[in-house]
Amino acid sequence: EAFEREFAGFIGCPDAVAVSSCSAALELSAILSGLESGNEVIIPAHTFCATAVPFGRTGATIRWADIDPDTRLISAASIRSLITERTRAVVIVHLYGLPADMDGIMALARDHGLRVIEDCAQAHGAMYKGTPVGTIGDVGVFSLNVNKSIQTGEGGVCITSSDDLRY
């Protein structure tokens, strides 16, 4: 409980839930997103497989978004052409401590009623225009694996500021 309070304070969100791994946090976010067979989720093609596996387990179809060649991150432009009437969520991966361009992504999400999950496994403490990554979308997930910038050996954290998703 103390760690969860401290992590929430560090990220700047109301609360945080520690779980066994970032994969578990992604699994939780896939469940919270309400995805099911017949739905689609957009995920960057440039990411670790653990980002996609929980969303595939829901039965949703994964649509792979290309990355911007300059930032190596997903962008609104790469997401836009993949959105269909079946799209329900988009997973944003902030890599190398760099945040994706969230203004354009969040505008698309609002226009199409999409959930936004932020995978921040490699972006602890990164800011997007003064706002901590993980707090911009509906759910943010973090890794505490031994090769991450904040580590406990293993573990993960799931956060949300969305009242309808709060656990």
Number of C-alpha atoms within 10 A of each C-alpha: 9 7 11 16 15 13 18 19 13 12 21 17 16 14 18 25 19 22 18 14 20 25 23 20 27 29 23 17 28 26 15 17 22 13 23 18 12 12 18 24 28 26 23 24 17 15 17 10 10 13 21 22 15 20 27 18 15 18 14 23 19 20 17 17 23 17 19 14 8 6 14 18 24 29 21 20 15 18 22 16 9 14 20 12 8 13 22 23 27 26 25 27 30 24 21 15 16 20 24 23 17 19 14 14 22 19 13 17 21 11 9 16 13 20 24 25 26 28 26 26 26 21 23 24 18 20 17 17 11 7 13 18 28 34 22 18 22 23 27 28 31 27 32 23 18 12 12 16 15 16 13 13 12 15 19 22 25 29 28 25 19 13 8 9 13 15 12
